[in-house]
């Protein structure tokens, strides 16, 4: 990746993690990967599913999450390679 692209990705990731709910999502996915929105919603309690979907989309677009679709569900995981490069705190 070119240095400028690298910096742009870093900005997207830090912006995504700057929101407390997104940081909680990243930490949850570190512990238990391959989770769908409804399961994460149950673990976060006070976050509406529509809001949670928005957070997950932003995190995936930053490159911090990977996703796979199965039927009508999308399962998310923390991209540990990206996390180790840009946000090693998440993996501690």
N, C-alpha and C positions, 0 to 999 in steps of 0.2 A: 504494500500500500504506500502511496506517495505521502510525504510528510504533511502536505496540506490536507489530503483526505483523512489522514490519521488525526489531525487536529480537529477537523469537522466532526469526526465520529466521537472523539473525546468530548467535545462540547455537547453533542446530543445525549451522550450517556450521562454526563454530569448534570445536565438539565433534567433528564428523566429521574435521576436519583435524588435530585434536590427537593422533590415532593415527598413528604413523609410516608404516604400510603404506598408509593412506588418502591421506596426503600424497604418497607415491610414485605411487599410482594417478592422482591428480589431475595430477601433473607428467607422467606418461606420456601421459595423455589430452590434455594441452595440446599435446604434440608430434605425436601421431597420434590423431585422433579416430575415432569409429565402430569401436570395438574390442569383441570379445566376450570373455566371461569366460575362455575357454580360451587365447586369445592373450595376454591380460594375465597369466594364470597362468604362461605360458612365459617372459614377460619378467621376472616377479618371482621366479621360481625356487623359493623356499622356502615359498610360501604354498599351502596346500591349496585346491582349487577350492571346497569348501564354505565355508571361511573367506572366500575372496575374494568369493563370492556375497553373503555377509553384509555385507562392507564396501561392496560396490557398492550394495546395497539401502539401507544407511544413508545413503550419499552422495546417492543419487537422492532419497530422502525429504527430505533437507535442502534440495533444490533445486539442488545444485551440479552434478548430472549430468542429462543428458537421455538417454532411451533409446528405442529402437525395436525392435519384435519382427519377426523374419523367420523364419518356420518355427518351429523349436524354439530358435533362438538369440535372445538379446537383445544388441543393440549399444549401447554406451555412448559418450557424448561429454561433454566438459566444457562446461557452459553458460557461455560466456565473458562474457555480460552479467552474470550473477550473480557470477561470479568477479571481474570488474572492480569491482563494487560492494562486495563483502564481503572479498575476498581478492586484491587486485591483485598481490601477490607472485607468485602462480601464473602470471601472464601476463608476467613480466619475462623 
